[in-house]
Amino acid sequence: MNIFKWIWEKISNNFISFVKEAVGKLTQKLIVELKEFAYDIVRDLSIKDLTDTEKRNQAFKKIKDEAIQKGIAYKDSAIYLLVELAYQKLKGDS
């Protein structure tokens, strides 16, 4: 095996592992810091006369705006996960 190829594979594998871990931690931070806020938003939207898609989109926007205001890094998928977790909690509370 070419030594440069082997070195490149080692470096890239370590970098990929690092990125995966960092993204996981960012998602955890978003969920921990905004879970109550997300629950309140989802609860408030649940009684509005909107479609489920409109509720989800509004919840996403409000949570994203809050994350930006608080300086919390996020990915869209993490916010959608947070919306779903809040919705599941609301269903369990009902």
DSSP file (Angstrom, degrees, kcal/mol; ACC not computed):
  #  RESIDUE AA STRUCTURE BP1 BP2  ACC     N-H-->O    O-->H-N    N-H-->O    O-->H-N    TCO  KAPPA ALPHA  PHI   PSI    X-CA   Y-CA   Z-CA
    1    1 A M              0   0    0      0, 0.0     2,-0.3     0, 0.0     3,-0.0   0.000 360.0 360.0 360.0 141.1    0.0    0.0    0.0
    2    2 A N     >  -     0   0    0      1,-0.1     4,-2.2     2,-0.0     5,-0.2  -0.493 360.0-139.3 -65.9 128.2    1.2    3.5   -0.8
    3    3 A I  H  > S+     0   0    0     -2,-0.3     4,-2.4     1,-0.2     5,-0.2   0.848 101.7  52.4 -61.5 -36.8    2.3    5.2    2.4
    4    4 A F  H  > S+     0   0    0      2,-0.2     4,-2.6     1,-0.2    -1,-0.2   0.886 109.1  49.6 -68.6 -38.0    0.7    8.5    1.4
    5    5 A K  H  > S+     0   0    0      2,-0.2     4,-2.5     1,-0.2    -2,-0.2   0.920 111.4  49.6 -64.5 -42.6   -2.6    6.8    0.8
    6    6 A W  H  X S+     0   0    0     -4,-2.2     4,-2.1     2,-0.2    -2,-0.2   0.922 112.3  47.2 -62.4 -45.3   -2.4    5.1    4.2
    7    7 A I  H  X S+     0   0    0     -4,-2.4     4,-2.6     1,-0.2     5,-0.2   0.923 111.8  51.0 -62.5 -44.8   -1.6    8.3    5.9
    8    8 A W  H  X S+     0   0    0     -4,-2.6     4,-2.9     1,-0.2     5,-0.2   0.912 109.5  50.3 -60.4 -43.3   -4.4   10.1    4.1
    9    9 A E  H  X S+     0   0    0     -4,-2.5     4,-2.4     2,-0.2    -1,-0.2   0.903 111.3  48.7 -62.4 -41.5   -6.9    7.4    5.1
   10   10 A K  H  X S+     0   0    0     -4,-2.1     4,-2.1     2,-0.2    -2,-0.2   0.936 114.1  45.3 -63.8 -46.8   -5.9    7.6    8.8
   11   11 A I  H  X S+     0   0    0     -4,-2.6     4,-2.3     1,-0.2    -2,-0.2   0.935 115.1  46.6 -63.6 -46.7   -6.2   11.4    8.8
   12   12 A S  H  X S+     0   0    0     -4,-2.9     4,-2.5     1,-0.2    -1,-0.2   0.889 111.5  51.4 -67.1 -38.2   -9.5   11.5    7.0
   13   13 A N  H  X S+     0   0    0     -4,-2.4     4,-2.1    -5,-0.2    -1,-0.2   0.908 111.7  47.4 -63.9 -41.1  -11.0    8.7    9.2
   14   14 A N  H  X S+     0   0    0     -4,-2.1     4,-2.2    -5,-0.2    -2,-0.2   0.894 112.3  49.9 -65.9 -39.6   -9.9   10.6   12.4
   15   15 A F  H  X S+     0   0    0     -4,-2.3     4,-2.6     2,-0.2    -2,-0.2   0.921 109.8  50.3 -65.1 -43.8  -11.4   13.8   11.0
   16   16 A I  H  X S+     0   0    0     -4,-2.5     4,-2.5     1,-0.2    -2,-0.2   0.912 110.7  49.7 -61.4 -43.1  -14.7   12.1   10.1
   17   17 A S  H  X S+     0   0    0     -4,-2.1     4,-2.2     1,-0.2    -1,-0.2   0.912 110.9  50.0 -61.1 -42.9  -14.9   10.7   13.6
   18   18 A F  H  X S+     0   0    0     -4,-2.2     4,-2.4     2,-0.2    -2,-0.2   0.923 111.1  48.4 -61.6 -45.9  -14.2   14.1   15.2
   19   19 A V  H  X S+     0   0    0     -4,-2.6     4,-2.7     2,-0.2     5,-0.2   0.915 110.3  51.4 -63.1 -44.3  -16.9   15.8   13.0
   20   20 A K  H  X S+     0   0    0     -4,-2.5     4,-2.1     1,-0.2    -1,-0.2   0.918 112.0  46.9 -59.5 -43.8  -19.5   13.1   13.9
   21   21 A E  H  X S+     0   0    0     -4,-2.2     4,-2.0     2,-0.2    -1,-0.2   0.907 112.4  49.7 -65.3 -41.9  -18.8   13.5   17.6
   22   22 A A  H  X S+     0   0    0     -4,-2.4     4,-2.2     2,-0.2    -2,-0.2   0.911 110.4  49.5 -64.8 -42.6  -19.0   17.3   17.4
   23   23 A V  H  X S+     0   0    0     -4,-2.7     4,-2.3     1,-0.2    -1,-0.2   0.906 109.8  52.3 -63.5 -41.5  -22.3   17.3   15.5
   24   24 A G  H  X S+     0   0    0     -4,-2.1     4,-2.2    -5,-0.2    -1,-0.2   0.900 110.1  48.4 -60.4 -41.2  -23.7   14.9   18.1
   25   25 A K  H  X S+     0   0    0     -4,-2.0     4,-2.5     2,-0.2    -1,-0.2   0.864 109.0  53.1 -69.1 -35.8  -22.7   17.2   20.9
   26   26 A L  H  X S+     0   0    0     -4,-2.2     4,-2.4     2,-0.2    -2,-0.2   0.915 109.8  48.6 -64.3 -42.1  -24.2   20.3   19.1
   27   27 A T  H  X S+     0   0    0     -4,-2.3     4,-2.4     2,-0.2    -2,-0.2   0.925 111.5  49.6 -63.0 -44.8  -27.5   18.4   18.8
   28   28 A Q  H  X S+     0   0    0     -4,-2.2     4,-2.8     1,-0.2     5,-0.2   0.915 110.5  50.3 -60.5 -43.3  -27.4   17.5   22.4
   29   29 A K  H  X S+     0   0    0     -4,-2.5     4,-2.6     1,-0.2     5,-0.2   0.920 110.5  49.6 -62.5 -44.2  -26.7   21.1   23.5
   30   30 A L  H  X S+     0   0    0     -4,-2.4     4,-2.0     1,-0.2    -1,-0.2   0.937 113.9  45.4 -59.7 -47.4  -29.5   22.4   21.4
   31   31 A I  H  X S+     0   0    0     -4,-2.4     4,-1.2     1,-0.2    -2,-0.2   0.924 114.7  46.9 -65.2 -45.4  -32.0   19.9   22.8
   32   32 A V  H  < S+     0   0    0     -4,-2.8     4,-0.3     1,-0.2     3,-0.3   0.925 117.8  41.4 -63.4 -44.3  -30.9   20.4   26.4
   33   33 A E  H  < S+     0   0    0     -4,-2.6    -1,-0.2    -5,-0.2     4,-0.2   0.763 126.3  30.2 -78.9 -24.3  -30.9   24.2   26.2
   34   34 A L  H  X S+     0   0    0     -4,-2.0     4,-3.0    -5,-0.2     5,-0.2   0.304  84.1 103.9-118.8  10.3  -34.1   24.6   24.3
   35   35 A K  H  X S+     0   0    0     -4,-1.2     4,-2.3    -3,-0.3     5,-0.1   0.909  87.4  43.4 -63.5 -41.8  -36.3   21.7   25.2
   36   36 A E  H  > S+     0   0    0     -4,-0.3     4,-2.5     2,-0.2    -1,-0.2   0.911 114.7  50.1 -69.7 -40.7  -38.6   23.6   27.5
   37   37 A F  H  > S+     0   0    0      2,-0.2     4,-2.2     1,-0.2    -2,-0.2   0.932 112.0  48.4 -59.8 -46.3  -38.8   26.5   25.1
   38   38 A A  H  X S+     0   0    0     -4,-3.0     4,-2.8     1,-0.2     5,-0.2   0.904 109.9  51.8 -62.3 -42.2  -39.7   24.0   22.3
   39   39 A Y  H  X S+     0   0    0     -4,-2.3     4,-2.8    -5,-0.2     5,-0.2   0.934 109.7  49.3 -60.9 -45.7  -42.3   22.3   24.4
   40   40 A D  H  X S+     0   0    0     -4,-2.5     4,-2.5     2,-0.2    -1,-0.2   0.904 112.5  48.0 -60.5 -41.7  -44.0   25.7   25.2
   41   41 A I  H  X S+     0   0    0     -4,-2.2     4,-2.5     2,-0.2    -2,-0.2   0.942 113.5  46.1 -64.5 -48.3  -44.0   26.6   21.5
   42   42 A V  H  X S+     0   0    0     -4,-2.8     4,-1.6     1,-0.2    -2,-0.2   0.902 113.3  50.2 -63.3 -40.8  -45.5   23.3   20.4
   43   43 A R  H  X S+     0   0    0     -4,-2.8     4,-0.6    -5,-0.2    -1,-0.2   0.938 112.0  47.1 -62.6 -46.8  -48.1   23.4   23.2
   44   44 A D  H >< S+     0   0    0     -4,-2.5     3,-0.7     1,-0.2    -2,-0.2   0.892 114.0  47.4 -63.0 -39.7  -49.1   26.9   22.2
   45   45 A L  H >< S+     0   0    0     -4,-2.5     3,-1.5     1,-0.2     5,-0.2   0.759  96.3  74.1 -73.2 -23.6  -49.3   26.0   18.5
   46   46 A S  H 3< S+     0   0    0     -4,-1.6    -1,-0.2     1,-0.3    -2,-0.2   0.769  98.4  46.1 -63.0 -24.8  -51.3   22.9   19.2
   47   47 A I  T << S+     0   0    0     -3,-0.7    -1,-0.3    -4,-0.6     2,-0.2   0.419  92.1 103.6 -98.3   1.2  -54.5   24.9   20.0
   48   48 A K  S <  S-     0   0    0     -3,-1.5     2,-1.8    -4,-0.2     7,-0.1  -0.508  82.8-114.0 -82.1 152.9  -54.1   27.2   16.9
   49   49 A D  S    S+     0   0    0     -2,-0.2     2,-0.3     0, 0.0    -1,-0.1  -0.545  75.3 118.5 -86.2  72.2  -56.3   26.7   13.9
   50   50 A L        -     0   0    0     -2,-1.8     2,-0.1    -5,-0.2    -2,-0.0  -0.897  68.6-100.7-131.9 159.4  -53.4   25.7   11.6
   51   51 A T     >  -     0   0    0     -2,-0.3     4,-2.4     1,-0.1     5,-0.2  -0.369  39.4-108.2 -72.5 163.3  -52.5   22.7    9.6
   52   52 A D  H  > S+     0   0    0      1,-0.2     4,-2.7     2,-0.2     5,-0.2   0.882 121.6  53.1 -60.0 -37.9  -49.9   20.3   11.1
   53   53 A T  H  > S+     0   0    0      2,-0.2     4,-2.6     1,-0.2    -1,-0.2   0.912 108.9  48.3 -64.7 -42.6  -47.4   21.5    8.4
   54   54 A E  H  > S+     0   0    0      2,-0.2     4,-2.4     1,-0.2     5,-0.2   0.901 112.2  49.5 -64.6 -40.6  -48.0   25.1    9.4
   55   55 A K  H  X S+     0   0    0     -4,-2.4     4,-2.7     2,-0.2    -2,-0.2   0.938 112.3  47.5 -62.4 -46.5  -47.6   24.3   13.1
   56   56 A R  H  X S+     0   0    0     -4,-2.7     4,-2.6     1,-0.2    -2,-0.2   0.915 113.0  48.7 -62.4 -43.3  -44.4   22.4   12.4
   57   57 A N  H  X S+     0   0    0     -4,-2.6     4,-2.3     2,-0.2    -1,-0.2   0.898 113.0  47.0 -65.4 -40.5  -43.0   25.2   10.2
   58   58 A Q  H  X S+     0   0    0     -4,-2.4     4,-2.5     2,-0.2     5,-0.2   0.912 112.4  49.8 -67.3 -41.5  -43.8   27.9   12.8
   59   59 A A  H  X S+     0   0    0     -4,-2.7     4,-2.6    -5,-0.2     5,-0.3   0.934 110.9  50.6 -61.2 -45.0  -42.3   25.8   15.6
   60   60 A F  H  X S+     0   0    0     -4,-2.6     4,-2.8    -5,-0.2     5,-0.2   0.942 111.6  47.2 -56.7 -49.8  -39.2   25.3   13.5
   61   61 A K  H  X S+     0   0    0     -4,-2.3     4,-2.7     1,-0.2    -1,-0.2   0.909 113.1  47.7 -61.7 -44.0  -38.8   29.0   12.8
   62   62 A K  H  X S+     0   0    0     -4,-2.5     4,-2.0     2,-0.2    -1,-0.2   0.904 114.4  46.0 -66.3 -40.7  -39.4   30.1   16.5
   63   63 A I  H  X S+     0   0    0     -4,-2.6     4,-2.5    -5,-0.2    -2,-0.2   0.910 112.9  50.3 -67.9 -41.4  -36.9   27.5   17.8
   64   64 A K  H  X S+     0   0    0     -4,-2.8     4,-2.5    -5,-0.3    -2,-0.2   0.930 110.5  49.8 -60.4 -45.7  -34.4   28.5   15.1
   65   65 A D  H  X S+     0   0    0     -4,-2.7     4,-2.6     1,-0.2    -1,-0.2   0.896 111.3  49.1 -60.5 -40.3  -34.8   32.2   16.0
   66   66 A E  H  X S+     0   0    0     -4,-2.0     4,-2.3     2,-0.2    -1,-0.2   0.904 109.9  51.1 -66.1 -41.4  -34.3   31.3   19.7
   67   67 A A  H  X>S+     0   0    0     -4,-2.5     5,-3.0     2,-0.2     4,-0.6   0.916 112.2  47.0 -61.5 -42.8  -31.2   29.3   18.9
   68   68 A I  H ><5S+     0   0    0     -4,-2.5     3,-1.0     3,-0.2    -2,-0.2   0.934 111.2  51.0 -64.0 -45.6  -29.7   32.2   16.9
   69   69 A Q  H 3<5S+     0   0    0     -4,-2.6    -1,-0.2     1,-0.3    -2,-0.2   0.872 114.5  43.5 -60.6 -37.4  -30.6   34.7   19.7
   70   70 A K  H 3<5S-     0   0    0     -4,-2.3    -1,-0.3    -5,-0.1    -2,-0.2   0.481 113.3-117.7 -88.0  -2.3  -28.9   32.5   22.3
   71   71 A G  T <<5 +     0   0    0     -3,-1.0     2,-0.5    -4,-0.6    -3,-0.2   0.818  59.1 154.9  72.6  30.1  -25.9   31.8   20.1
   72   72 A I      < -     0   0    0     -5,-3.0    -1,-0.2    -6,-0.2     2,-0.1  -0.811  42.2-129.2 -94.8 125.4  -26.5   28.1   20.0
   73   73 A A        +     0   0    0     -2,-0.5     2,-0.3    -5,-0.0   -43,-0.1  -0.443  39.0 171.1 -68.7 145.4  -25.1   26.2   16.9
   74   74 A Y        -     0   0    0     -2,-0.1     2,-0.4   -45,-0.1   -47,-0.1  -0.972  32.5-141.7-151.5 162.4  -27.7   24.1   15.3
   75   75 A K    >>  -     0   0    0     -2,-0.3     4,-1.7     1,-0.1     3,-0.6  -0.945  32.1-120.0-121.3 149.4  -28.6   21.9   12.3
   76   76 A D  H 3> S+     0   0    0     -2,-0.4     4,-2.5     1,-0.2     5,-0.2   0.894 114.4  56.6 -55.5 -40.9  -32.0   22.0   10.7
   77   77 A S  H 3> S+     0   0    0      1,-0.2     4,-2.1     2,-0.2    -1,-0.2   0.854 104.2  53.1 -62.2 -34.1  -32.4   18.2   11.4
   78   78 A A  H <> S+     0   0    0     -3,-0.6     4,-2.2     2,-0.2    -1,-0.2   0.875 109.0  48.9 -68.6 -36.8  -31.7   18.8   15.2
   79   79 A I  H  X S+     0   0    0     -4,-1.7     4,-2.5     2,-0.2    -2,-0.2   0.919 110.5  50.1 -68.8 -42.5  -34.5   21.5   15.3
   80   80 A Y  H  X S+     0   0    0     -4,-2.5     4,-2.2     1,-0.2    -2,-0.2   0.899 110.6  50.9 -61.5 -38.6  -36.9   19.1   13.6
   81   81 A L  H  X S+     0   0    0     -4,-2.1     4,-2.7    -5,-0.2    -2,-0.2   0.917 109.2  50.7 -62.2 -43.2  -35.9   16.4   16.1
   82   82 A L  H  X S+     0   0    0     -4,-2.2     4,-2.4     2,-0.2    -2,-0.2   0.888 108.8  51.3 -62.8 -40.5  -36.6   18.9   18.9
   83   83 A V  H  X S+     0   0    0     -4,-2.5     4,-2.3     2,-0.2    -1,-0.2   0.927 111.8  47.6 -61.5 -44.7  -40.0   19.7   17.5
   84   84 A E  H  X S+     0   0    0     -4,-2.2     4,-2.6     2,-0.2    -2,-0.2   0.908 111.0  50.4 -65.2 -42.0  -40.9   16.0   17.3
   85   85 A L  H  X S+     0   0    0     -4,-2.7     4,-2.2     1,-0.2    -1,-0.2   0.911 111.4  48.8 -62.1 -41.8  -39.7   15.4   20.8
   86   86 A A  H  X S+     0   0    0     -4,-2.4     4,-2.4     2,-0.2    -2,-0.2   0.904 111.3  50.1 -64.3 -40.8  -41.7   18.3   22.1
   87   87 A Y  H  X S+     0   0    0     -4,-2.3     4,-2.5     2,-0.2    -2,-0.2   0.915 109.9  49.9 -64.0 -43.3  -44.8   17.0   20.2
   88   88 A Q  H  X S+     0   0    0     -4,-2.6     4,-2.0     1,-0.2    -1,-0.2   0.897 110.8  49.9 -62.9 -39.7  -44.3   13.5   21.7
   89   89 A K  H  X S+     0   0    0     -4,-2.2     4,-1.8     2,-0.2    -1,-0.2   0.917 109.9  51.0 -64.2 -41.9  -44.1   14.9   25.2
   90   90 A L  H  X S+     0   0    0     -4,-2.4     4,-1.1     1,-0.2    -2,-0.2   0.913 109.4  50.0 -61.4 -43.1  -47.3   16.9   24.6
   91   91 A K  H  < S+     0   0    0     -4,-2.5     3,-0.3     1,-0.2    -1,-0.2   0.883 110.9  50.1 -62.3 -38.0  -49.1   13.8   23.4
   92   92 A G  H  < S+     0   0    0     -4,-2.0    -1,-0.2     1,-0.2    -2,-0.2   0.802 108.8  52.0 -70.6 -29.0  -47.9   12.0   26.5
   93   93 A D  H  <        0   0    0     -4,-1.8    -1,-0.2     1,-0.2    -2,-0.2   0.690 360.0 360.0 -78.7 -19.5  -49.1   14.9   28.8
   94   94 A S     <        0   0    0     -4,-1.1    -1,-0.2    -3,-0.3    -2,-0.2   0.480 360.0 360.0 -76.0 360.0  -52.6   14.8   27.2
